[in-house]
Amino acid sequence: MGAQLFQTVCAACHGPKGEGKDDLKTPSIANLPEWYVLRQLTNFHEGRRGENGQVDPQGALMAAIAKTLKPEQMKAVANHVQSLALVVPKERTLEGAQVQAGQELFYERCMECHRYNASGEQLFGSPPLVGRQGWYLLAQLKKFKSLHRGNAKGDDKGAKMVMMTTLFIEDEQVMKNLVGYILTLNPEPIKP
């Protein structure tokens, strides 16, 4: 059921392999853990994400789609997403990023939850950051900092990211530095 649902509901925006589509501003979701995908689908379904179409049109679309899914369908899709092979972003650098400064911030503030290799940690509810496009990671940091994500009642994990971005990310340059470093943690792409 999950594979079929993914192809009929998700693939048009996220790609048949979950690779995301830069032109639609849809992230790669391939290989995200089931627990994280299920939590985000639930957040969209229950109005904790994607409620403001003005600042987050992609999130609003995701919320509308998630609201059509039953709990067992969300679980099946989440399970399928986890089974998809990791897709390494095509762009593994970010223009203007100071990677060394990003590495220092990552080690000081991000590594504890997202792990040294940005592989994530279920215990902390922290998703893997590898496999996500730089523009997407940057956009999410901006949403957390501007309280357009993670500020809804009941989004405890998002609230932690709001706190982290508010306390430790002064401006867009710091965000770029951080994302620039995270992109270096992606594995080498597999050659066909």
C-alpha positions in Angstrom: 0.0 0.0 0.0 2.8 2.5 0.9 4.6 2.2 -2.5 1.3 2.7 -4.4 0.2 5.6 -2.3 3.6 7.2 -2.7 3.5 7.0 -6.5 -0.1 8.3 -6.6 0.1 11.0 -3.9 3.7 12.0 -3.3 5.8 11.3 -6.4 4.4 14.2 -8.5 6.0 16.7 -6.2 8.8 14.7 -4.4 9.8 12.6 -7.4 9.5 8.8 -8.0 12.6 8.1 -6.0 11.8 10.7 -3.3 14.6 12.9 -4.7 12.7 16.1 -4.5 12.3 18.7 -7.3 14.2 22.0 -7.1 11.8 23.8 -9.5 8.9 23.0 -7.2 10.9 23.6 -4.0 10.1 20.1 -2.8 12.8 18.5 -0.7 14.3 15.1 -1.1 12.6 12.9 1.4 14.2 9.6 0.3 15.5 7.5 3.2 14.1 9.7 6.0 13.2 7.5 9.0 9.7 6.3 9.3 9.2 7.9 12.7 10.2 11.3 11.4 8.1 11.1 8.3 5.1 10.0 10.3 5.6 12.8 12.8 5.8 15.4 10.0 2.8 14.0 8.2 0.9 14.1 11.5 2.1 17.7 12.1 0.7 18.7 8.7 -2.5 16.7 9.2 -3.2 18.3 12.6 -2.3 21.9 11.7 1.1 22.2 13.4 2.8 22.7 10.0 1.7 24.4 6.8 -1.0 26.6 8.2 0.2 29.8 6.7 0.2 29.6 2.9 1.6 33.2 2.6 4.9 32.3 4.1 4.9 28.6 3.4 3.0 27.7 0.2 4.7 24.3 -0.1 3.8 23.5 3.5 0.2 24.6 2.9 0.0 22.2 0.0 1.5 19.4 2.1 -1.0 20.1 4.9 -3.9 19.8 2.4 -2.5 16.5 1.1 -1.8 15.1 4.6 -5.4 16.0 5.7 -6.7 13.5 3.1 -4.7 10.6 4.5 -5.9 8.2 7.1 -3.5 7.2 9.9 -2.7 3.8 8.4 -2.0 5.5 5.0 0.4 7.9 6.6 2.2 5.0 8.3 2.4 3.1 5.1 3.8 6.1 3.2 6.3 6.8 6.0 7.5 3.1 5.8 7.9 3.4 2.1 9.9 6.6 2.3 12.3 5.0 4.7 12.9 2.2 2.3 13.9 4.6 -0.5 17.7 4.9 -1.2 19.3 8.1 0.0 19.6 10.6 -2.8 22.7 12.8 -2.4 22.0 16.5 -3.4 23.4 17.5 -6.7 24.7 20.7 -5.2 27.0 20.0 -2.3 28.2 23.6 -1.8 26.4 26.8 -0.9 27.6 30.0 -2.4 28.9 32.4 0.2 29.1 29.8 3.0 32.1 29.9 5.3 32.3 26.1 5.9 34.8 26.3 8.8 32.6 28.6 10.8 29.6 26.3 10.0 31.5 23.3 11.2 32.3 25.1 14.5 28.6 26.0 15.1 27.5 22.5 14.1 29.9 20.9 16.6 28.9 23.4 19.4 25.1 23.4 18.9 23.8 20.8 16.4 25.9 17.7 16.8 24.4 16.6 20.1 21.0 16.0 18.6 21.7 15.5 14.9 24.9 13.5 15.5 28.5 14.1 14.3 27.6 13.0 10.8 24.2 14.7 10.6 22.5 11.2 10.5 19.9 12.2 13.1 18.8 10.6 16.3 15.4 9.1 17.1 15.9 9.5 20.8 16.0 13.3 20.4 13.5 13.4 17.5 16.2 14.8 15.3 16.1 13.9 11.6 19.0 13.2 9.3 20.2 16.3 7.6 22.2 14.5 4.9 20.4 13.9 1.7 18.5 17.2 2.0 19.1 20.0 -0.5 21.0 23.1 0.8 18.2 25.4 -0.2 15.7 23.3 1.8 17.8 23.3 4.9 18.3 27.0 4.6 14.6 27.6 4.2 13.7 25.5 7.2 16.2 27.4 9.4 14.6 30.6 8.3 11.1 29.3 9.1 12.2 28.2 12.6 13.9 31.5 13.3 10.9 33.6 12.0 8.5 31.4 14.0 6.8 30.1 10.9 7.7 26.5 11.9 8.0 24.9 15.3 5.8 27.5 17.0 2.5 25.6 17.0 1.2 24.2 20.2 2.2 20.5 20.6 5.2 20.7 18.3 7.8 20.0 21.0 10.6 19.0 18.7 10.0 22.1 16.5 10.0 24.3 19.6 13.5 23.1 20.4 14.6 24.2 16.9 12.9 27.6 17.4 14.9 28.0 20.6 18.2 26.9 18.9 17.8 29.3 15.9 16.7 32.1 18.1 19.6 31.8 20.5 22.5 30.7 18.3 21.8 31.8 14.7 22.3 35.6 14.4 21.6 36.0 10.7 21.4 34.5 7.3 25.2 34.3 6.9 25.4 32.0 10.0 22.6 29.9 8.4 24.6 29.7 5.2 27.7 28.7 7.0 25.9 25.9 8.9 24.2 24.6 5.8 27.4 24.8 3.8 29.1 22.5 6.4 26.1 20.1 6.6 26.3 19.7 2.8 29.9 18.5 3.1 28.7 15.6 5.3 26.8 14.0 2.4 28.4 10.8 1.1 29.9 10.7 -2.3 27.2 10.1 -5.0 27.1 6.6 -6.4 28.2 6.6 -10.0 25.8 4.7 -12.3 
